[in-house]
Amino acid sequence: MPNNQLTAQVQELLEQAQNAAKRAYAPYSHFQVGAALLLADGSVSLGCNVENASYGATMCAERVALFAACAAGKLSPQQPPQILAVTALPCALCLQVLAEFAGPDLSIWVAGAEGEQPQHFCLKDLLPHTFKL
């Protein structure tokens, strides 16, 4: 199965991301974002953005999902994520954190606006030049 096909599994992940977005804490931007990260063991780690009056302390949905999976012992470079579904395009900071754990072909699905089809990208499409030590 090519990883750019909108399968039932991807549709379920997109729904989970949309539900996670409803739990976002976004009193400043009013821009709620959700993420659903399919892990190597088949489980899903969810995240939503959490804003803070000190804007630098704000956490994006993608990083919340990644860090929760890492804290649960389910994510490492040896246990990379399989698919990321999000409700908005990931920022460069989130993409760089993804690159720490995932390969360049990680499948990223972005939910479309109502009535629009989701968009598919690979990590390398959105972050062609990762920072590596």
N, C-alpha and C positions, 0 to 999 in steps of 0.2 A: 504494500500500500504506500503510494507516495505521501510524504508528510504534508503536502499542500492541498489535500482533499478535505473538504468540509464533511467530516464523518459525524456519526451520531455521538461519538466520544468527544469530538471537538465542540459540537453544539452544546453538549452537557457542560463542558468546561466553561464555555462562554456564558451559559446561564448561571453557573456558580459565581463567575466573576461579576456578573450584573447584580446578583443577590448580595455579594460582598460589598459592592459599591454603596448599597443602601445603608450599610453600617458605618460608612466613612464619617470621620469627624472633620468637617470642612467649614467651620464658621467664618473663615476669612475669605476664601476663594469661592465658596459655594460650588466647587467643582469636585464632585464625588467620583472616585476611581476605585475599581475593584480588580483583583487579580486572582486567578486560579492556576496553580502550578502543579502539573502532573509529575509525580516523582517516579524514580526508577522502580520502586516497589509497588506501583499502581495506586498509591494513595494520593490525595490532593491536599495541598497546602494553600489556604486562602489568605488574602491580605486586602486591606483597604487603606486609603491614605488617612493619616492622622496629622492634622495641622497643629501648630503651636504659635502663640503670640510672638515668640522669637522664631522668625521664619526658618532660620537655619536648623532648628530642631524638628522641623516637619519631616515626616517619613512617608515616602511614596508607597503605594499599594504593592508594587512588585517587590520592593526590598522587604516589606513586612512579611510577605509570603516566603521569600527566600530565607530570611533570618529565622522565621518560625520553623521552617523545615530543617535548617541547620541545627537549631537548638533541640529539635526532637531527634536528632541523630539520623535523619533520613536524607541528608543532602551533603555531598562532598564532591570534590573533583572525581573521585572514584565511583560515586553514585550520582551522576549528573541528572538534572531535570530532563523530562522528555518533551513537554509541550508547555508553553505559557499562553494563557488566554487572559486578555485585559480589555478594559472598557475604554482605554485611550492609549495612544502611542506612548511607549516608554521613553523617559528622558535619558540623556546620555549617561548620567550617573547610574541609573538602574541597569542600563545596558552593560556598563563596565562591570558592575557587580555580577550580573548574569554570566559575563565572559569568564569570571573567576571559576565558575562551576560548570559551565556548559561549553560545548564546542560551537564552531561557527555556523553549523547547520541546525542549531536549535530552532524548532518551529514556533513562531510567535503569531498568534491570532488576535486581531483587534476587532472588537465588536463594532459593527456598523451602526449608524444612526437608524432610528426606526424606519423600516422599509428598505434599508440598504443591506447588502451582503457584507459579511465580515471580510477583512483584508488579511492576507497571509504574507508573512515575511520570514526570512531566516535572520538569525542574529547578525550574520555577516553583512546583510543588506542594510541594516539599521546602524551598525557600528563596524564599518569596514577596517578600521585601524584601532585595535585594542591596545591598551597599555599593558606591557609585559615586562617583568624584571628579567 
